[in-house]
Amino acid sequence: MTQPLRGEVWLWDLGMVEKVRPALVMSVGYGDLDRALITVVPHTTSLRGSEFEISVPVAFLKPGAFLVQNVATYPVVRAIRKLGVLKKEQSDPVSEGLLRWLGY
């Protein structure tokens, strides 16, 4: 499998409760001695109007937002397939929202 890279949006198996949904890869690539883990921010279409829902309109996603409150790390085997890539100006607001959520 190709390693998911930062800025890519993949269809991701987030488990029974979270379902299979698109998620933005936030972590950097891992090496041979590292664990095969990827940190992602899931995309949701169930919006509540929170400041931690970061809307990034792109053609390959339904209208919705990346939910930075739900950042999580999963084994790479949960990545199903690549959906697309966000440009830097599209992924930067998600990174900034994540930093706000973490208090930075």
C-alpha positions in Angstrom: 0.0 0.0 0.0 1.1 3.5 -0.7 1.7 5.5 2.5 -0.9 8.2 3.0 0.8 11.6 3.0 0.1 14.9 4.8 -2.5 16.9 3.0 -4.1 13.9 1.3 -7.7 13.0 2.0 -8.3 9.3 2.2 -11.4 7.1 2.8 -10.6 5.8 6.3 -12.1 3.0 8.5 -12.5 4.8 11.8 -14.1 1.9 13.6 -17.7 0.8 14.4 -18.9 4.1 16.0 -17.2 6.5 13.6 -17.8 4.4 10.4 -15.9 4.7 7.2 -15.5 8.4 6.2 -13.1 10.8 4.5 -10.2 12.0 6.7 -7.4 14.5 6.1 -3.9 13.1 6.9 -2.2 15.5 9.4 0.9 13.5 10.3 4.3 13.5 8.5 5.5 10.3 6.8 7.0 7.6 8.9 10.2 5.7 8.5 11.1 2.0 8.5 11.8 2.0 12.3 8.6 3.9 13.2 5.2 2.5 13.9 2.9 2.5 10.8 0.5 5.1 12.3 -1.2 8.0 10.7 -2.9 10.9 12.4 -6.1 12.1 10.7 -8.9 14.7 11.1 -12.2 13.2 9.9 -14.6 15.0 7.6 -18.3 15.2 8.6 -21.5 16.3 6.9 -23.4 16.6 10.3 -22.5 20.2 11.2 -23.3 21.9 14.5 -21.8 25.3 13.8 -18.7 24.8 16.0 -15.6 26.9 15.5 -13.8 23.5 15.3 -15.6 22.5 12.2 -13.3 23.7 9.4 -15.1 23.9 6.0 -12.9 23.2 2.9 -15.0 23.0 -0.2 -13.5 20.6 -2.7 -15.1 18.7 -5.6 -14.3 15.2 -4.2 -16.1 15.7 -0.8 -19.8 16.3 0.0 -20.5 19.7 1.7 -19.3 19.5 5.3 -16.2 20.2 7.4 -13.1 18.7 9.0 -13.8 18.2 12.7 -10.5 19.0 14.4 -12.0 18.1 17.8 -11.9 14.5 16.6 -8.2 14.2 15.6 -7.1 10.6 16.1 -4.3 8.2 15.2 -4.9 4.9 13.5 -2.8 2.1 12.0 -2.2 2.7 8.3 -4.0 -0.6 7.4 -7.3 1.4 8.1 -6.6 3.6 5.1 -8.9 2.4 2.3 -8.2 4.6 -0.7 -7.0 8.0 -1.6 -9.8 10.5 -2.5 -7.7 13.6 -3.3 -5.2 16.1 -2.2 -5.8 19.5 -0.5 -3.7 22.5 -1.6 -1.7 24.2 1.1 -4.1 27.1 1.2 -6.9 24.5 1.8 -5.1 22.4 4.4 -3.7 25.4 6.4 -7.1 26.4 7.9 -7.5 22.8 9.2 -4.0 22.9 10.7 -4.7 26.3 12.3 -8.0 25.0 13.7 -6.3 22.0 15.2 -3.7 24.1 16.9 -6.5 26.3 18.4 -8.2 23.1 19.6 -5.0 22.0 21.3 -4.4 25.4 22.8 -1.4 26.6 20.7 
